[in-house]
Amino acid sequence: MTRSTDTGINRNLTSYGDPEFSKYIRRAFLAAAGYDGEDVDRPIIGIASTASDYNPCHGHMPDLIEAVKRGVFEGGGLPFVFPTLSLNEIFFSPTTMLFRNLLSMETEELITAQPMDAVVLMGGCDKTVPAQLMAAASANIPAVQVVSGAMRTGSWQGERLGACTDCRRYWAQFRAGELSDEQIEGVTQSLCSTPGTCMVMGTASTMASVVETLGLMVSGGATPLSGTGDRLRVGVRSGRMAVAIARAEHRPVQLLTRASFLNALTVLHALGGSTNAIVHLLAIARRAGTRLTLEDMHDVSQQVPLLVDCKPAGVGYMEDFHEAGGVPALLKALEPLLDCSVPTITGQSLGDYLKTVEPPQSWQSTIRTLDDPLGETGALIVVRGNLAPDGAVLKVAAASPELLAHRGPAVVFDSAGDASARIDDPSLNITPDHVMILRNAGPVGDGFPEAGSLPIPKYLAQKGVKDMVRISDARMSGTSYGTVVLHCSPEAATGGPLAFVRDGDMVELNAGERRIDLLVDAAELARRREAFVPAPIPERGWRHLYAKCVLPAHLGADLDFL
Ligand code: FES
């Protein structure tokens, strides 16, 4: 692509065969919008908005955008807000993951097709931030990420609670008959007390913290809650920062180095963060042309203990993490494990920045230190075996220790719909020893939904069974817990080994040996493989393009041509 060397409003000119005419006509149309020459000669800062009535996680975004615009004006720039697709986890079928790459493509094209010297990426809910970062890496113009911020915690019958780890816990209790209809309605009205992103260490909170670590956010920008003055001040600072990096021409790819990704993985593990962040980091690194693999994720995990006490790995919430010092204090605690030569968004090195940051203070207990960690190293591991030759992910910190070495008979569900239709059917005779297999829920199979943490069958839940081994090519929500092996690659829909499992086959998980195996002899597996017929892919539209071009989970599930 040929890019204009002009700046500001003269960037990315409309092609009329006469560049001077293109500039003139732009000024004429902007004059109609009330902008004079002094306005349009400023650095132009695009603001990519994902505000939508369908997205309560971004409910305060209009106010936040006004704060960013004020910062841009104060910095001497001219802000232009442009709308993009908004992805909310709760409102998209079958899953927002099917649309992450679409938002990414759209954002990249809008950044490169319109005049802007820098872009402020306004996201928050799980897929919005990774999509925007993928776009920023590909477009490679100066970029600063702003997130909408987490919700405040709610309270029900005296218990502090929040989305969505507590959503799942109470729903499991309701399924087990421990909560009445009236009680679950009371919980429903109390879980999400304000607009904002989920306030546990789910994917949104994890990605916000990871982006601050990568240096694409102003310091302290990840954790202020939605709708607070603190959050608005982050918006103002980000607007000013956008003008500064536009002038300095700091580009995302300068920040997205292998060293900064390894730092981001260090933070991910110290947070006890979401497994989804692994897929997103692989995709962002690929866009930036930076080498990063699943093995890097595993290797870093072995070095980093859990330091942050937030659900689902701990007991606290994002407001606790924020009050305890947020990402800056965590980075200070992790300093010996970080590459401090990497640049931050200001151009200053991480090491120089951390000289100005206080370590975690003794009055708080949410951010621990390396000398006094909350949990062991190795909270997230990569397992392989004949069920996942290219790897699968297991969040050991969220699993039941007694199930980490387990052998049991398979019970197979052919899709998320099949599982929801049959899982509670007592005639399946599922026992706590069974290994529940969900297949055709990978990127090609079903857009990669968060269906991997299958519910415990009702008749077992009512007997007090809380966890079972579950294996799938799906993802799971960052707020989930259980002994759940995810992202098996290659996926069943493309002929991956999950496609060949049959009810009653013995399956073995051995987390200590990083193995996940189907205990069926090779000749029988070869016979089953020969009979495999791939399911047809959707015939038209985005779903056709996605299914044809999406890469496997272990490569980040981006489209192969992006
Ligand atoms: Fe939007 Fe959890 S549903 S962040």
Residues whose N, C-alpha, C, O or C-beta is under 5 A from the ligand:
A	BS01	FES	C57 E89 I90 G124 C125 D126 T197 C198 A204
